Amino acid sequence: MGRTVLVTGVSRYLGGRMAAVLAADPDVSTVIGVDVVAPDVSIPGTEFVRADIRNPVIAKVMGEAGVDSVVHMGVIATPRQAGGRSTMKEINVIGTMQLLAACQRTPSVQSVIVKSSAAVYGSGPKDPAKFTEDMEPRHSPTSGWAKDSVEVETYVRGFARRRPDVTVSTLRFANVIGPRVQTALTSYFSLPVVPTVMGFDPRLQFIHEDDLLDAMAVAVRTPRQ
């Protein structure tokens, strides 16, 4: 019997592709895609469930399906995707809290994989070129998606302490780019002429969408803290 995986945020591009990648894995028998709206296109091999992770009913979905792996792709990066900053924060923070509460109440859950962001390190002018896992941010984010990501990770660590039997993996990705990714940053680089600030050479890091999905898939196949 293969694994049963639940993927959040499947109506958005990366969440939908993540579900499709896992559905093609021979070790995965069932992929359940969850979101508040249906994807624009059907996702091969994925059973879509219209559900809001901010609602405790998500625990019922997980329990009935016997979900053993949860892939949280539902953290929204821009207010426009959510319909406003307040809704964005609700989905990101309250949604994650409810999802983790559902995981805690579902005995079948064995692993939780969370897509996070390198934005949790902040962005100060005196920051090192590279952060290591044992380094703390010098300028913690105070607003927006970065602050949401910090709060999300805080709740994820709390869940890991409450359910030490569950393997929890948090992957912090740089800005995602790719031929089909649509973000403010990819729109900026798509301009005929890319404006920059004179005399300022910022450090920028990126990850290709395929590499992100591959990394998430590896974390699902071989869970590790």
C-alpha positions, 0 to 999 in steps of 0.5 A: 500500500502506497502513501497518502499525501495531502497537498495544500494550496493546489489552486496556485501554480506551484501547489498544483505542480507539486501535487502532480509530481507526487501523483507520478511517484510510484510510492504514492498511492493517493494525492489529495489536493486542498484549496478554497477554489478549484484549480484552473486545470485538472491535476493528473492523479490528484483528488481535489477537495474544496476545503479551507485550511483555516477551518477545523474541518480539515482534520476530518478530511485528513482523518477519513483519508488516513493521510500520512504525509502533509505538504504545506504549499499554502503560504501566500506571498502577495496580498493580491493573491489573497484579496488583501493583506488581512486575508493573506495573513489569515490564510498564512498564519491562522491557516497554518495553525489550523492545519497543524492542529489537524495534523496533531489530532490525526494519528496517521500523520507521519511527516509534515513538509513545509515550504518556507522562505529565505525571507525569514532571515531578513534583509539588512545591509550588514547581513552576510552573503550566505546564512547557515542553519545555525545563524539568526537573522540580524534584522527580523522581518516586521511586515508582509510575507516575510513576517508571516513566514517567521510566524509560520515557522514558529508554529511549525516548531511548536508542533514538532515539539508536541508530536515528536513522533512526526518528522517535520521538514521546513525548507527555506527557498530563495525567490522562485523563478521559471518560465511559468512562474508569475510574481512581481520579481519575474514581471520586473525581470521581464521588462524591456528595460530593467531599472536599477538604483544607481550605485547599489548592487544588491545580493539576489538569490533565486531558485528555479521552479523545477529545483524547488519541486525536486527538493520538496519531493525528496523531502516527501520521499525521505522525511528528515528533520 
